[in-house]
Amino acid sequence: MKYMTRDEFEHFDFSEAYIQDIQVMQGLFHFYLDNVTILPENSCNRDIRKMRANNFVMKMEECTVEAIVEEGFQHYDADGKLLHVYEDAQVDPKKHGSVLKSFSEGMIYSASKQDKEYLFFIDGNDEKTYQLRLRASADVEEWDRFLNREDEIG
């Protein structure tokens, strides 16, 4: 990879990032993403404007999955009558592997970091939405090239 940053999570915008794949192995957690926005503050961004990247790899080091929550929703009939309310549900740790697989070909719609805790809101490929909370010692981002964003071309 041509570009690499360490602990610059807040210098990216992961909303609308497409998840190609997720790999989890002994304390490492790797996201393979497309359509990641690189913010002007990023140390590698010399254009000082929002750019984007495909074939983007985010590596979380010494990472543990703290929780996965399947977000609840309300089910209505065609006439707008509420049929059922589904509450948020904590995913059993034994099922984390299968839920993480459902994130491939999904979309991140929000991501944030506070101290060493990372929170992702993800639309899975199973038509469900999840909160993924990770704890990691560091984040490393790698990508090959900068791409223009349509809204930044003037």
Order of alpha helices (4+ residues) and beta strands (2+ residues): beta-beta-beta-beta-beta-beta-beta-beta-beta-beta-beta-alpha-beta-beta-beta-beta
